[in-house]
Amino acid sequence: MEHDPNIFRDSSHVIQEVEEQLERILQRKFRDVDSDLLERINREKEAARTRKEEIEHEFEKEKTALNEYRVMVRDYEEQRAGLLNDARDRFQKVLKFQAEIETLAKSTVDEIKRVNDIQERLEALRSQTAERAAFLKNDLRERFGIVAEVMQEESKETLKVDLDEELEKLRKIKDLLAIESAAASLGRMAAEPSPEPDLAALDAAAAAKPGPEIPGLQDLLAGPLSAETSEAKVEPAAPAAPGPAAAESAPAPEAAPKAEPPAGDAAREDQLAAELETYRRTEPANGSGEIHYFQKDDIIIVDPEKLLDAVDRTLEEGQRLSVKLGLTESPKDQFFIKQELINWQEGLRALFLRIVKMCEKNTWTLPRSTEDVISAPVLRRLLERLSMENWSNLDEFAAFAAGIDEIRKSFKARLEPRLSYLRALKRELQEG
């Protein structure tokens, strides 16, 4: 059998074509893979670019909030510095005005003395003239037999000066200074959230500076103007009232003896509590509520029950803000909540500072029957904690609240039986 030699040549040609087709298919597959890879890379790049833009936008928002905070802090510091400088300037003016008033008051006293001296000299001149006229009358009668009428004394009105009116004006100035001095001390304590060395020095200077001395009406006008009354006595300025509210409301007169209360401790307790209410007074505590106290004559006793009520209200508000702070994620909102917490802390600090200062001056007291729980030293320690700690730190706020809770429990235990506490409080008001 014969074989065609072209068969092998044709087969090789077919195989070569198949190989070329396979090569083209392989190259196309490679191109498809490269295309898919390139497309995937482009998608990833776009996703990465979008994510970068989002992150950059978030950081821009945070930077904006930080800049707003920085501007707010700077404005606060500028306003605070301006107010402090204004307070110092005005306090210096107060000291200057007080010195001028004191000088004018002393000059007024000197002029009154001079008026008295002139009146005494006029009285002496009148007496000398009367004696001389009587001598001349006798001489004329004895030597010449002439009876002469002695010139009638001109009215003894030498110099009429309305001293009552002028001294009453001085008296009103003195009373006004006493009231303004007490109001100024309240304003200084509320002006700053934290003690400042300069203002503290101004406080000390104001406390040490005596008020203007004005003569009393009873000293200068007790009798006819003579050599004895010419030595005008000077009264010291009346002590400042415990506060504006106390200055406006005079102590209630002693109640007339009441009928015997009905039998039973509850009835006696109610009657005694009602009687003590007649001695209750209040004064504002630098914008931090009110200070309640009992006053009878010069005896002033702070009401510790009302004081603890004010503390409880402050702590309740602080607890509410603490919960709100824990649920807030925005740094800006957290800042404002923390600032409000600190404001409540400063309000309580101002309340304690007012009471401690007045107690340390022996102007106010706290009930002796509960002084082992609430006293000036105890309030001083709480005041130091309020000055050193920061309620925006929730741990410090919780520790302070726990300390107050212990004091409250001990105080409630000391009020039992309540009738004994009320009786002891009334004895302190009556006996001092």
Secondary structure, DSSP 4 states (H G I P E B T S, - for coil): ----THHHHHHHHHHHHHHHHHHHHHHHHHHHHHHHHHHHHHHHHHHHHHHHHHHHHHHHHHHHHHHHHHHHHHHHHHHHHHHHHHHHHHHHHHHHHHHHHHHHHHHHHHHHHHHHHHHHHHHHHHHHHHHHHHHHHHHHHHHH----PPPPPPPS------HHHHHHHHHHHHHHHHHHHHHHHHHHHHH-SS--HHHHHHHHHHHHSPPPPB--HHHHSSSSS-HHHHS---BPPPPPPSSHHHHHSPPPPPPPPPPPPPSSHHHHHHHHHHHHHTTEEEEE-TTS-EEEEEEETTEEEE-HHHHHHHHHHHHHHHHHHHHHHHT---HHHHHHHHHHHHHHHHHHHHHHHHHHHHHHTTS-B--GGGTTTS-HHHHHHHHHHHHH--TTSHHHHHHHHHHHHHHHHHHHHHT-SHHHHHHHHHHHHHH-
